[in-house]
Amino acid sequence: MPAFETQPLQPGDSYLTPEGYLVFTEQYHRRRGACCRNVCRHCPWKYRGPKPTEGGLGQK
């Protein structure tokens, strides 16, 4: 298991939304060290998902 995965959350790593969701902050993602490609709200690498293919979905 990588050393990062064994570290507890630090103050400022996350917060709860009014709806009760746990959101990781940019601080957490930078400590993690790499993009997880889950389109996170505070992604410091600005990953926004795969680019749409030409012609749109479902077209051949």
C-alpha positions in Angstrom: 0.0 0.0 0.0 1.5 3.4 -0.9 2.5 5.6 2.0 -0.1 8.3 1.1 -3.0 5.9 1.6 -2.0 5.2 5.2 -1.9 8.9 6.3 -5.0 10.3 8.1 -6.8 13.3 6.7 -5.3 16.6 7.7 -7.2 19.8 8.7 -8.2 21.5 5.4 -8.2 18.2 3.3 -12.0 18.1 3.1 -15.3 19.6 4.0 -19.0 18.6 4.1 -21.5 20.2 1.8 -24.9 21.3 3.1 -26.3 18.1 1.5 -23.8 16.0 3.5 -21.3 15.1 0.8 -17.6 14.9 1.7 -15.6 17.0 -0.7 -11.8 16.8 -1.0 -10.0 20.1 -1.3 -7.1 21.1 -3.6 -4.8 20.7 -0.6 -5.8 17.0 -0.4 -5.4 16.4 -4.1 -1.9 18.0 -4.2 -0.8 15.8 -1.3 -2.2 12.8 -3.1 0.1 13.6 -5.9 -1.8 12.5 -9.0 -5.1 13.0 -10.8 -7.6 10.3 -10.1 -9.7 11.2 -13.2 -13.0 11.4 -11.3 -13.7 15.0 -12.3 -13.2 16.3 -8.7 -14.6 19.7 -7.8 -11.2 21.0 -6.6 -8.9 19.1 -9.1 -5.6 21.1 -9.3 -4.9 19.3 -12.6 -8.2 20.7 -14.1 -9.3 17.3 -15.4 -12.7 17.6 -16.9 -13.4 14.2 -18.4 -12.8 12.7 -21.8 -13.3 15.0 -24.8 -16.5 14.3 -26.7 -16.0 12.5 -30.0 -16.8 14.3 -33.2 -20.4 13.7 -34.3 -21.7 13.3 -30.7 -22.9 10.2 -28.8 -24.6 7.4 -30.6 -23.8 8.4 -34.1 -21.8 6.2 -36.4 
